[in-house]
Amino acid sequence: MAEYVQVFTSTARRDEAQRIAREMVERRLAACVQVLGPVSSTYRWKGAIETSDEWLCLIKTRQALFDELKAAIREVHPYEVPEILAVPVEAGSGTYLAWLEAETSKAEQGAADAQAR
């Protein structure tokens, strides 16, 4: 299994995507979230084919944090069924991956410190 993943989620509005991005970085569940858009999405929903503009979040994190990240996205996401897809990172710049590791490892350290109190 890959140590790092890029997680995708999308929302109907830019401010919703920015909120998700900020929450994930503040919680140290992601080192970086890029918001792209609008992008055009075509999908089947409740028996009908829909097309809408959405804002795409590209979330950089560690595989070990995926379950916690997924729960956090569901907590703040406005959609009934949000897109939450993880794609493994097979290779990357060593310095970037070290930065990603450092920025997301602090989440575990903070939780351990809180438990110790």
N, C-alpha and C positions, 0 to 999 in steps of 0.2 A: 504494500500500500504506500502511496506517495505521502511524504511528510507534510507537504504544503498543498493547498487547494485554492482555486479561485471559485467563488460562489456567486451565482447570478440570481438576482431578483429584480422585478420591475414593478412600477407603480403608475397610476394614471396621472399624477401631478409631480412636478419638479420639487415642490416643497416637501412632499411625502418622501421622495427619494433622498433628499438632503437630510431629512430627519433620521431616516434609517442609517444613512452614512455616518452622521454625527454620533448617534447612539452606539453603533457598533465599534467605532474608534474610541469613544469615551470609555466604554466598558472593556476596552482592550481585547475584544473578541476579533478585531481586525486591525491590521497595521495600516491599511489604506483602503479607501472605497472611492472608486471613480464613478461619477454619475454622467451618463451619456444620454443624449436625446434632444428632441424627441425621436423615437424610433417607431416605425409602424409595425404593429403586431396583428396577425390574422390568426384566429383560433376558433374552436368550437366551444360554445358555452351554453349549457342547458338546451341543447338541441338546435341551436342556431349558429351560423357562421358569423362571427363578429370581426370587425377591423377597428382598431383604435390606436391613438398615439399614446406611447408610454415612455417612461424614463427608466433606463436600465442602470442598475447598480452592479459594479464589478468589485467584489469583495475579496481582498487578499488575506488569507489566514492560514493557520496550521490545521491539519486533519484532526488532531487531538481536540480541537475546539469546535468542530463542526456541530455536534449535537447541542452544545450550549448556544452557539450562534444561531442555529435553526430555531431553537425555542425563543431566543431574543427577537428574531425577525418576526416570528408569528405574534409575539406580544405587541409589537408596534405597527405591524403591517395592516393596512385597511382592507385588503382583499379577503374574501371568504376562503379562497384557495390560492395562496400566494405561490409564485414560482420560487422554488428554492432548490437550485441545482449546483452540485459541486463537481468541478472538473480537476483532475489531478495535475499538479505541476510536475512535469517530468524532469525539467532542468531549468536553471536560471543563473543569473549573476550571483556569484558567491557573496559579494558584499550586500546585494539587495536581500538575499535570503537570510543573511545574518541579521540585517536590520529588521526584517519581518519577524524573525524568531525573537529578537530582543523586545520588540514592541508588543508582542502578544504574550510573551512569557511573564510579563509583569502582572497579568490578570491572575495567574496561578499564584504568584508570590503574594499579591494583595489578599487573596482568599486564605492562604496559609497564615498570613499575619493576623487576619481577623479571627481565625479559629484559635490561634494561640492566646489571644487576649482573654 
